[in-house]
Amino acid sequence: MRPFRLLLLLSLCFSLANAFAQVARVGAETAVGGPPVMVLTVDATEAQRKIFHSRITLPVTPGSLTLCYPRWIPGEHAPSGPVADTAGLIFSAEGKTIPWKRDPVDMYAYHLEIPPGVANLEIAMDYLSPVETQAATFSEGTSATEQLATVNWNQLVLYPKDISADQLQVKAELKLPDGWSFGTALPGATRSGSTVQFATVSLATLIDSPVLAGRYFKVVPLQHAKMPPHEIDIASDSAAALEMSAGDRQAFSNLVAEAAALFGSYHFRDYHFLLSLSNHTGHFGLEHHESSEIRLSEGFLVDPYMRVLGAALLTHEYVHSWNGKYRRPAGLTADNYQTPLKTDLLWVYEGLTDYFAFVLTARSGLWSPGQFRDQLSATAMQMVYRPGRFWRSLQDTAVSAQLLFGASPAWTSWRRGADFYDEGVLLWLEADVIVRQQSNGRKSLDDFTRLFFGGHSGPPEVNPYTLEDVIAALNQIAPYDWGKFFAERVTDIAPFAPLGGIREAGWLLVYTETPSEMMRFRQELERLVDATASIGVIAQQDGSIVDTIHDMPAAKAGIGPGMRIVAVNGRKFTSRVLSDALKAGIDSNAPLELLIENAEFYKTIRIDYHGGSRYPHLTRDQSRRDLLGEIIRPRASSKAE
């Protein structure tokens, strides 16, 4: 909820005084007539060395005190707070060190005794950003280079146990390396030299408002008359990587316009796309109410392949401001960052968001219609060749998201991964088509979206939802047995991918020997060889096998993840050599012969396959209306207002 309700905070301050006497509503500064606040000072001047220094001043009263390091980070759907990367933790008061003990069960909790007469606790802590070679997911990954850094406040704070993140007020200050600029949605920023001070906000708002900073920095405004100010704040490892073409700037402005047309309202005061471009940080996206973290390769804006492949990530995180932040599954709401979250509705939270990310990326012109269809066909192929669906429901991939996000890519097809993203696209496309059919073309999923995620415009707030709420809203738009629809595709074991949306939208999933533009881009940039639909192998360009598809020819022949293809039909492996061998096998009775390295052992494996290369495409079914074309038709003006 909106954290600046002064009267409520004052009332809570007095009512909770006894319950939380040891923290006295926690803070070190007291505004006249207002509650005390915690003061957080972060020194990022050694970000290039990947170390951030945090200092906290916290008023306390004598007695037992438990402080917590944030564990469950919103949007990461897992207990991913990187407490293992903290160091130099020292508690002190009036110049004397105060001993502490970590909880023997909860590794994120610290216990200490505040001595008599102590009014303020001083906390010193360093956060050690992982080096580039360390594998990690989301914001626990590498976040700093020689030229840029992202400051995630959750990595730099401790807070009293059992106090609400909305109640706890924090005044933050950030010191940057000389010559660095910054961008953030955190309000009230004032700068003096290299130090930036921010307005006092709740801990929830602080953690929801990361800061992107860097030496090479650029702000690109994206204005639209019906929406609050938007901008893309870009930090990169080089000045050249900051250059955005006029066409791309127009397309991103179109995105803002298309979002306004889709949702009909907004739930932020202004919006910042925090875009960091580096080959030396973790690559991912993370949603916030009024901003989004987008971490992509340095060449994103200047390499057309990278721009096309990465564009939907910005759209996805932007859509989350409505679905995920303003409207949020009830199981994903909590008063603090220690309460375990229930992720069973991620197929709505992430799946529906991903669907509209596809749609808005096309409507805005960031993708062409052909690129939209290419991406949809690749998504469909991935879910078709997912044999894990024979034993594991889509629902279970959502429930166990905290396990799957950190799982190895090996055996993904058999184990299943975070399929609620990609399969969610197919699921919600089918729902969109059904709404159109049930209403004889008068309604679409756009109408559901405006009803469910629109509401009144204003600053950030949280409005939780349940599956029953989703079904009720869908029935308001187009009556249908939505409970059965979702049960058959989500909670039940569904052996076959939900391709009904593609089919009923007037298109067919087919395979040819030529990869689509999007698949070719992906294979070249990610240095992959994708033979999913032929022999059932995904490999790196050096032949190292990332995954094999259970019950496909390569797996049946004894090939598994972790092995390496050394040679194909007696010739050193390359993607072209494999492609040529698959093509030659169409008119030959000879088996495909692969020399396989398995650790220090070698063996020759023969695969009796003669189907050639197979890459997915969508082709028109002229007997049906082209609903895909209608779905991605722009709703706003072709130019942002």
C-alpha positions in Angstrom: 0.0 0.0 0.0 0.9 3.7 -0.3 3.6 4.1 2.4 3.2 7.9 3.0 0.1 7.8 5.2 1.3 10.0 8.1 -1.7 9.7 10.4 -1.7 5.9 10.1 2.0 5.7 10.7 1.7 7.9 13.8 -1.2 5.7 15.1 0.8 2.6 14.5 3.9 4.1 16.1 2.1 4.5 19.4 0.1 1.2 19.2 3.2 -0.8 18.4 5.5 0.9 20.9 5.2 -1.8 23.5 5.3 -4.7 21.1 8.4 -3.4 19.4 10.0 -1.5 22.2 13.5 -2.6 21.2 13.2 -0.8 17.9 10.9 2.1 18.8 9.5 2.0 15.2 13.2 1.9 14.2 15.0 5.0 13.0 17.8 7.4 13.8 16.2 10.7 12.6 12.9 12.1 13.8 11.1 14.7 11.7 9.1 17.2 13.6 5.7 15.5 14.4 6.7 12.4 12.5 8.0 8.9 13.3 11.7 8.0 13.6 13.5 6.6 10.6 16.4 4.3 10.0 19.4 5.9 8.3 21.2 3.9 5.6 24.4 5.1 4.1 25.9 3.1 1.2 29.4 3.8 -0.2 29.7 2.4 -3.7 33.0 4.1 -4.5 34.6 0.6 -4.6 32.0 -0.9 -6.9 34.7 -1.6 -9.5 36.3 -3.8 -6.9 32.9 -5.4 -6.4 32.5 -4.3 -2.8 29.8 -2.1 -1.4 30.0 -0.6 2.1 26.8 -0.2 4.1 26.3 1.7 7.4 23.0 1.8 9.3 22.0 3.9 12.3 19.0 2.4 14.2 17.4 3.7 17.4 16.9 1.0 19.9 16.0 0.4 23.5 17.8 -2.0 25.9 16.9 -5.7 25.6 16.8 -8.5 23.1 16.8 -7.6 19.4 16.6 -9.7 16.3 17.6 -8.3 13.0 17.0 -9.9 9.6 18.7 -9.8 6.2 16.1 -9.8 3.4 15.6 -13.4 2.2 12.6 -13.6 -0.2 13.2 -10.9 -2.8 10.0 -9.8 -4.7 10.0 -10.9 -8.3 12.7 -13.5 -7.8 10.2 -16.0 -6.4 12.8 -17.7 -4.2 14.7 -17.2 -1.0 17.5 -15.6 -3.0 18.8 -12.9 -0.7 22.6 -13.3 -1.0 23.4 -13.4 2.7 26.5 -15.5 2.0 28.0 -12.5 0.2 28.0 -10.3 3.2 31.1 -9.6 5.3 32.5 -7.3 8.0 29.3 -7.3 10.1 29.8 -5.2 13.2 27.3 -3.9 15.7 28.3 -1.1 18.0 26.9 1.6 20.3 28.6 4.5 21.9 32.0 3.3 20.6 31.6 -0.2 22.0 31.1 -3.4 20.0 28.0 -5.4 20.7 28.3 -9.2 20.3 25.9 -11.1 18.0 24.9 -14.6 17.2 23.4 -16.0 14.0 20.2 -18.0 14.5 21.1 -21.7 14.3 18.1 -22.4 12.1 17.4 -19.2 10.2 20.7 -18.1 8.6 19.2 -14.7 7.8 18.6 -13.7 11.4 21.0 -12.2 13.9 20.4 -12.0 17.7 22.0 -9.4 20.0 21.4 -7.8 23.4 21.2 -4.0 23.6 23.0 -2.8 26.8 21.3 -0.4 29.2 21.4 3.2 28.3 21.9 2.6 24.6 19.6 4.7 22.3 21.2 4.1 18.9 22.7 1.0 17.3 25.4 1.4 14.6 25.7 -1.4 12.0 28.6 -1.8 9.6 28.3 -4.4 6.8 29.9 -5.0 3.4 28.2 -6.6 0.4 30.5 -8.6 -1.9 29.2 -8.6 -5.4 30.1 -11.9 -7.1 32.9 -11.8 -9.6 32.1 -12.5 -13.2 33.0 -16.1 -13.2 30.6 -17.0 -10.4 27.3 -18.4 -11.6 24.2 -16.9 -10.0 20.6 -16.0 -10.9 18.8 -12.6 -10.7 20.2 -9.8 -8.5 22.5 -12.1 -6.6 24.6 -12.3 -9.8 27.5 -9.9 -10.8 26.2 -6.4 -10.6 29.2 -4.2 -11.0 32.0 -3.6 -13.6 34.8 -1.1 -14.0 32.3 1.3 -15.5 28.8 0.7 -14.0 26.9 -0.8 -11.1 23.4 -1.6 -9.9 22.6 -0.9 -6.3 20.0 -3.3 -4.9 19.1 -2.0 -1.4 18.0 -5.4 -0.2 21.6 -6.5 -0.3 22.7 -3.7 2.0 20.2 -3.6 4.9 19.2 -5.3 8.0 15.8 -4.7 9.6 14.0 -5.7 12.8 12.2 -9.0 12.8 8.4 -8.9 12.7 8.1 -5.3 11.7 6.3 -4.5 8.4 8.4 -3.3 5.5 5.6 -0.8 4.8 5.8 0.6 8.4 9.6 0.9 8.6 10.8 4.2 7.3 14.3 4.6 5.8 16.4 7.6 4.8 19.0 6.5 2.3 22.2 8.1 1.1 24.5 6.8 -1.7 28.0 7.8 -2.5 29.1 7.1 -6.1 32.5 6.9 -7.8 33.6 10.3 -9.2 32.1 11.1 -12.6 29.3 8.6 -12.4 25.7 9.5 -13.2 22.6 7.6 -11.9 19.0 6.7 -12.5 16.3 5.5 -10.2 12.6 5.7 -9.4 13.4 6.4 -5.7 11.9 9.8 -5.1 13.5 13.0 -3.8 17.1 12.6 -5.1 19.4 15.5 -4.4 23.0 15.4 -5.3 26.0 17.1 -3.7 29.3 16.1 -5.4 29.4 12.3 -5.5 26.8 11.9 -2.8 23.1 11.4 -3.4 20.5 11.8 -0.7 16.9 10.4 -1.2 13.6 11.2 0.4 12.5 9.2 3.4 10.5 6.2 2.2 9.3 2.9 3.6 11.6 -0.1 3.4 9.3 -1.7 0.9 9.6 1.3 -1.4 13.4 1.5 -0.9 13.9 -2.2 -1.8 11.5 -1.8 -4.8 13.6 1.1 -6.2 17.1 0.1 -7.2 19.7 2.5 -8.5 21.6 2.2 -11.8 24.8 4.2 -12.0 27.8 4.4 -14.3 30.4 6.4 -16.0 28.8 6.1 -19.4 25.3 7.1 -18.8 22.4 8.4 -20.9 18.7 9.3 -20.3 16.2 8.7 -23.1 12.8 10.3 -22.4 9.7 8.4 -23.6 6.7 10.8 -23.4 3.1 9.9 -23.9 0.3 12.4 -23.2 -1.9 9.8 -21.4 0.9 8.5 -19.1 3.2 9.9 -16.4 6.8 10.6 -17.5 8.8 7.6 -18.7 12.5 7.3 -19.4 15.2 4.7 -20.3 18.2 5.2 -18.0 21.1 3.5 -19.7 24.5 2.7 -18.3 27.1 0.8 -20.3 30.7 -0.2 -20.4 31.3 2.1 -23.3 30.0 5.3 -24.7 29.4 3.8 -28.1 26.9 1.3 -26.7 24.6 4.1 -25.5 23.6 5.1 -29.0 19.9 4.4 -29.7 18.5 4.7 -33.2 15.6 7.1 -33.9 13.6 4.1 -35.0 14.2 2.2 -31.7 13.4 5.3 -29.7 10.1 5.6 -31.5 9.4 2.0 -31.0 10.0 2.3 -27.2 7.8 5.4 -27.1 5.2 3.3 -29.0 5.4 0.7 -26.2 4.3 3.3 -23.7 1.4 4.3 -25.9 0.4 0.7 -26.5 0.5 0.0 -22.7 -1.8 3.0 -22.2 -4.2 1.6 -24.7 -4.1 -1.9 -23.3 -4.4 -1.1 -19.5 -6.2 2.2 -19.6 -4.5 3.3 -16.3 -1.2 3.3 -14.5 0.0 2.6 -11.0 3.2 4.7 -10.8 4.2 8.3 -10.5 6.9 8.0 -13.2 8.6 5.0 -14.7 12.3 4.2 -15.3 13.6 1.4 -17.5 17.0 0.8 -15.8 19.0 -0.6 -18.7 22.6 -1.8 -17.9 24.6 -3.0 -20.9 27.6 -5.1 -20.2 29.1 -8.4 -21.1 30.4 -8.8 -17.6 27.3 -8.7 -15.4 24.5 -11.2 -14.9 21.8 -10.9 -17.6 18.2 -10.9 -16.5 15.2 -8.7 -15.9 13.5 -7.8 -12.6 10.2 -6.0 -12.1 9.4 -3.1 -9.7 6.4 -0.8 -9.3 8.0 2.2 -10.9 11.1 0.8 -12.6 12.6 -2.3 -14.0 16.1 -3.7 -13.9 17.1 -4.9 -17.4 20.6 -6.3 -17.7 21.7 -7.2 -21.2 24.8 -7.5 -23.3 26.8 -4.4 -24.2 25.8 -4.5 -27.9 22.0 -4.6 -27.2 21.3 -1.2 -28.8 23.8 -1.3 -31.6 23.6 -5.0 -32.7 20.2 -5.6 -34.5 20.3 -9.3 -33.5 20.7 -8.5 -29.9 18.1 -5.7 -30.0 15.5 -8.1 -31.5 16.2 -10.9 -29.1 16.3 -8.7 -26.0 13.4 -6.2 -26.7 10.7 -8.4 -25.1 12.6 -8.4 -21.8 11.9 -4.7 -21.4 8.3 -5.2 -22.3 7.9 -8.1 -20.0 9.2 -6.2 -16.9 7.1 -3.2 -17.9 3.9 -5.2 -18.0 4.8 -6.5 -14.5 4.0 -3.0 -13.1 0.4 -4.0 -13.7 0.5 -7.8 -13.3 2.9 -8.6 -10.5 3.2 -5.3 -8.7 -0.2 -3.6 -8.7 -2.2 -6.9 -9.0 -0.3 -9.7 -7.4 -1.3 -13.3 -6.4 -2.3 -13.3 -2.8 0.4 -16.0 -2.1 3.1 -13.5 -3.2 2.2 -10.8 -0.8 3.9 -10.6 2.6 4.6 -7.9 5.2 8.4 -8.6 5.3 11.1 -10.4 3.4 11.4 -13.5 5.6 7.9 -14.9 5.1 8.0 -17.8 2.5 5.9 -17.0 -0.6 3.5 -19.3 -2.5 4.2 -19.3 -6.2 1.4 -21.5 -7.4 -0.1 -18.7 -9.6 3.1 -17.9 -11.5 1.4 -19.1 -14.7 -0.8 -16.0 -14.3 1.9 -13.7 -12.9 4.6 -14.7 -15.3 2.7 -16.5 -18.1 0.1 -13.8 -18.8 2.8 -11.2 -18.5 5.0 -13.0 -21.0 2.0 -13.3 -23.4 1.4 -9.6 -23.3 5.1 -9.0 -23.6 5.0 -10.8 -26.9 1.9 -8.9 -28.0 3.1 -5.4 -27.0 6.6 -6.0 -28.4 4.9 -6.6 -31.8 2.3 -3.8 -31.4 5.0 -1.3 -30.7 7.1 -2.2 -33.6 10.0 -3.6 -31.6 9.2 -6.9 -33.4 7.9 -7.2 -36.9 4.8 -9.5 -37.3 7.1 -12.1 -38.8 9.4 -12.0 -35.8 6.5 -12.3 -33.5 5.4 -15.4 -35.3 8.9 -16.8 -35.3 9.2 -16.3 -31.5 5.8 -17.9 -31.0 6.8 -21.0 -33.2 10.0 -21.4 -31.3 8.1 -21.3 -28.0 5.6 -23.8 -29.2 8.4 -26.2 -30.4 10.1 -26.0 -27.0 6.9 -26.9 -25.2 6.0 -29.7 -27.7 9.4 -31.3 -27.1 9.1 -31.2 -23.3 8.6 -34.9 -22.3 8.7 -33.9 -18.6 5.0 -32.8 -19.1 4.1 -36.5 -19.1 4.8 -36.7 -15.4 4.8 -33.1 -14.1 2.0 -30.6 -14.3 2.5 -27.0 -15.3 1.2 -26.1 -11.9 4.0 -28.0 -10.2 6.6 -26.0 -12.2 5.1 -22.9 -10.7 4.9 -24.3 -7.1 8.5 -25.4 -7.3 9.8 -22.3 -9.0 12.3 -21.6 -6.2 14.0 -25.0 -7.0 13.8 -24.8 -10.8 15.3 -21.3 -11.2 18.6 -22.6 -9.9 18.5 -25.9 -11.7 21.1 -26.9 -14.2 20.1 -26.7 -17.9 21.0 -30.3 -18.2 17.9 -32.5 -18.3 15.6 -29.6 -18.5 13.4 -31.3 -21.1 12.8 -34.3 -18.8 12.8 -32.5 -15.4 10.9 -29.4 -16.8 12.1 -25.9 -16.0 10.3 -22.6 -15.4 7.8 -23.6 -18.1 5.1 -21.3 -16.7 6.7 -18.5 -18.7 6.8 -20.1 -22.2 3.8 -22.4 -21.8 2.0 -19.5 -20.3 2.3 -17.7 -23.6 0.5 -20.6 -25.4 -2.1 -20.9 -22.6 -3.1 -17.2 -22.6 -3.1 -17.1 -26.4 -5.6 -19.8 -26.4 -7.6 -18.0 -23.7 -7.5 -14.8 -25.9 -8.8 -16.8 -28.9 -11.6 -18.3 -26.8 -12.7 -14.9 -25.6 -12.9 -13.7 -29.2 -14.8 -16.7 -30.3 -17.3 -16.7 -27.4 -18.0 -13.0 -27.9 -18.2 -13.2 -31.7 -15.3 -10.9 -32.0 -16.7 -8.2 -29.8 -14.3 -8.9 -26.9 -10.7 -10.0 -26.4 -8.2 -10.6 -23.6 -7.5 -6.9 -23.9 -10.9 -6.3 -22.3 -10.1 -8.7 -19.4 -6.8 -7.0 -18.9 -8.3 -3.5 -18.7 -10.9 -4.8 -16.3 -8.6 -6.8 -14.1 -5.4 -4.8 -14.1 -6.7 -1.3 -14.9 -8.5 0.1 -11.9 -7.8 3.7 -11.0 -4.6 5.5 -11.9 -2.3 6.6 -9.1 0.9 5.9 -7.2 2.0 2.3 -6.3 -0.3 0.1 -4.3 -0.9 -3.7 -4.1 -4.2 -5.3 -4.9 -3.9 -9.1 -4.4 -5.9 -11.7 -6.5 -6.8 -15.3 -6.4 -7.5 -17.8 -9.2 -11.2 -17.3 -8.4 -10.8 -13.6 -9.0 -9.2 -14.3 -12.4 -12.0 -16.7 -13.4 -14.7 -14.3 -12.3 -13.2 -11.5 -14.3 -12.9 -13.6 -17.4 -16.5 -14.6 -17.1 -17.5 -11.0 -17.0 -15.9 -10.6 -20.4 -16.8 -13.9 -21.9 -18.8 -16.6 -20.0 -17.0 -20.0 -20.4 -16.0 -22.9 -18.2 -12.7 -21.3 -17.4 -12.2 -23.5 -14.3 -12.2 -26.6 -16.5 -10.0 -24.9 -19.1 -7.3 -24.0 -16.6 -7.6 -27.4 -14.7 -7.0 -29.4 -17.9 -4.0 -27.3 -18.9 -2.5 -26.3 -15.6 -3.3 -28.5 -12.7 -3.8 -31.8 -14.6 -1.0 -33.7 -16.3 -1.2 -32.4 -19.9 0.9 -34.6 -22.1 0.5 -32.4 -25.2 1.4 -28.7 -25.5 -1.6 -26.3 -25.7 -1.4 -25.4 -29.4 -5.1 -24.7 -29.7 -4.5 -20.9 -29.6 -2.2 -21.1 -32.6 -4.5 -23.4 -34.6 -7.7 -21.5 -33.8 -6.0 -18.2 -34.6 -5.5 -19.3 -38.2 -2.0 -20.7 -38.2 -0.2 -24.1 -38.1 3.0 -25.1 -36.5 5.2 -26.7 -39.2 8.9 -27.7 -39.5 11.3 -27.0 -42.3 15.1 -27.5 -42.8 15.7 -23.7 -42.6 15.7 -21.9 -39.2 13.6 -18.9 -38.8 15.2 -15.5 -38.5 14.7 -15.4 -34.7 16.0 -18.9 -34.2 19.0 -18.1 -36.4 19.7 -14.9 -34.3 19.4 -16.9 -31.1 21.8 -19.7 -32.2 24.4 -17.3 -33.5 24.3 -15.0 -30.4 24.1 -17.8 -27.8 26.5 -20.0 -29.8 24.1 -22.9 -29.7 23.2 -25.7 -32.1 19.5 -26.5 -31.7 18.6 -29.9 -33.1 15.6 -30.3 -30.7 13.1 -31.4 -33.3 15.4 -33.6 -35.3 17.7 -35.9 -33.3 16.8 -34.2 -30.0 20.0 -32.4 -29.0 20.9 -28.9 -27.9 24.6 -28.3 -27.9 27.1 -25.5 -27.7 29.2 -24.7 -30.8 32.1 -26.7 -29.4 29.9 -29.8 -29.4 29.3 -29.8 -25.6 25.8 -31.1 -25.1 23.5 -28.9 -23.0 20.5 -31.2 -23.1 19.0 -34.1 -24.9 15.3 -34.7 -25.4 14.0 -37.8 -23.6 12.8 -40.5 -26.0 14.3 -38.8 -29.1 16.8 -40.4 -31.4 20.0 -39.1 -29.6 18.7 -40.0 -26.2 17.6 -43.5 -27.3 21.1 -44.0 -28.7 22.7 -43.3 -25.4 23.7 -39.7 -25.6 23.1 -37.4 -22.6 23.9 -33.9 -21.2 27.5 -33.3 -20.4 28.9 -35.3 -23.2 30.5 -33.7 -26.2 30.1 -34.3 -29.9 33.7 -34.5 -31.3 33.0 -35.6 -34.8 30.1 -36.2 -37.2 30.5 -39.0 -39.8 34.2 -38.9 -39.3 34.6 -35.1 -39.6 35.3 -32.6 -36.8 32.0 -31.2 -35.3 30.7 -27.8 -36.3 27.1 -26.7 -36.6 27.4 -26.7 -40.4 28.9 -30.2 -40.5 26.0 -31.5 -38.4 23.5 -29.7 -40.6 25.0 -31.1 -43.8 25.1 -34.6 -42.3 21.4 -34.4 -41.3 20.5 -33.2 -44.8 22.6 -36.0 -46.5 20.9 -38.6 -44.3 17.5 -37.9 -45.9 18.5 -39.7 -49.1 20.8 -42.3 -47.4 20.2 -45.4 -45.5 23.4 -45.0 -43.5 23.1 -44.0 -39.9 24.3 -40.7 -38.5 27.6 -41.5 -36.8 28.8 -39.4 -33.9 32.1 -39.6 -32.0 31.2 -38.8 -28.4 33.5 -37.7 -25.6 32.2 -38.5 -22.1 34.7 -37.1 -19.7 37.9 -39.0 -20.6 36.2 -41.8 -22.5 35.3 -41.9 -26.2 32.8 -43.9 -28.2 31.1 -43.9 -31.5 27.3 -43.8 -31.5 25.2 -44.5 -34.5 21.7 -42.9 -34.8 19.3 -44.3 -37.4 17.7 -40.9 -38.2 16.8 -39.7 -41.7 14.5 -36.8 -41.2 16.9 -33.9 -41.9 17.0 -30.7 -39.9 13.7 -29.5 -38.5 13.0 -25.9 -37.4 9.7 -24.5 -36.4 7.6 -22.0 -38.3 4.0 -20.8 -38.4 2.2 -21.1 -41.7 -1.3 -19.7 -42.5 -4.3 -21.9 -42.5 -6.5 -20.1 -45.0 -9.6 -21.9 -43.8 -9.5 -19.8 -40.6 -9.6 -16.1 -39.8 -6.2 -14.6 -39.0 -6.6 -13.8 -35.3 -2.9 -13.5 -34.7 -2.8 -10.6 -37.1 -5.7 -9.0 -35.2 -4.1 -9.6 -31.8 -0.8 -7.8 -32.7 -2.5 -4.9 -34.5 -1.5 -1.6 -32.9 -4.2 -0.1 -30.7 -2.5 3.3 -30.2 -1.2 5.8 -32.8 1.8 4.7 -34.7 3.6 7.6 -33.1 3.6 8.3 -29.3 1.6 11.3 -28.5 
